[in-house]
Amino acid sequence: MLHKALQDAVAKTKANIARFGDQFPHVSKDDVYLLNDNTDWTDGFWSGMLWLSYEQTGDEVFRDAAVRTVESFRKRMQNNVVLDHHDIGFLYSLSAKAQWMIESDESARALTLEAADCLMKRWRPKSQLIQAWGREGDEVSGGRIIIDCLMNLPLLFWASKQTGDNRYVDAAMEHLEKSRRFLVRGDDSSYHTFYFDQETGEAIRGGTAQGYADGSTWTRGQAWGVYGFALAYVNTGNAVYQETAIRMARHFLERLPEDGVVYWDFNAPINEDTKRDSSASAITVCGIHELLKGLAENHPDRSWLQEGLNRSMEGLIKHYATIGKPDAEGLLERGSYSVRGDNSPDDYMIWGDYYYMEALMRLTKGHKGYWYE
């Protein structure tokens, strides 16, 4: 089942090279991907799918397309095109850093280090956090972190190892600890976002931009937490982050619907119209796989984590993958970008497709993604 699903995913990715040209997919409308000129936070995921496909097949068609995306990211950096946000790791880990990891290309390494410097521009020394959105001093977003940023921190850990410069890892560690203390609730659910005083760093309140309510648990946010803290453990060796990821995974898996793929928010009222988020389940599969790599065979959490991974992956492949639909542009149906904002609430999501492909590569090849070396 896994090998068939991966073969289908690679074939669709190859077909999309001609469809997308030099543009980048974001989300879909009427089953057709909306494209942009490398101006969105999601554009690295297409690059990552091309690199994964190249590693799986050795087909130069994928490599050539992937290299073209890296060149596009180089121009984006040179021209500073929509880079004033925290999602730099999503953009450059899966494009330039992937090329460095696969080919040891020095220009790709240099570009990835530029990206780490770009992300460091979001570091706010007074409040000791990486500001998610908005300009420095912004009254609404200035003291805000969001759980998604956990997936951008590996770029800083990598940069510190590459250069020996501790400022990257110091910032990552401060932000990581703030995220653990304030985004993860006592019952192992999570806030999407948290606000801090910009001058003192004092905690103010939790909230959401994507979830059902400030106190609810947006499932993709919980997924970012599972995977993000699993990667934090890899980068730090600190068992508290492994424990945090396991606790968040338990909260996630205990709330799986019958078909194994989550709704968009764990606290949203459930009826026949409630939206799913297949991308949240795909992200969590990757995070659990990473967790399992660090657990002993006799670890008490191993069996239920493995069972939850298997159930989630089976649900994605059997009920949400576009296997059997050869002309489909997306790999996973029923992803949600923003149900709250009525923005692509039930469509293909390029990050859902990426994490689904990464999960398939993990489970069939032992791949680990492009988040760390």
Secondary structure, 3 states (H helix, E strand, C coil): CHHHHHHHHHHHHHHHHHHHCCCEEEEEECCEEEEECCCCCCCHHHHHHHHHHHHHHCCHHHHHHHHHHHHHHHHHHHCCCCCCCCCHHHHHCCCHHHHHHHHCCHHHHHHHHHHHHHHHCCEECCCCEECCCCCCCCCCCCCEEEHHHHHCHHHHHHHHHHHCCHHHHHHHHHHHHHHHHHCECCCCCECCEEEECCCCCCEEEEECCCCCCCCCCEHHHHHHHHHHHHHHHHHHCCHHHHHHHHHHHHHHHCCCCCCCCCECECCCCCCCCCCECHHHHHHHHHHHHHHHHCCCCCCCCHHHHHHHHHHHHHHHHHHHECCCCCCCCCCECCECCECCCCECCCECEHHHHHHHHHHHHHHHHCCCCCCCC
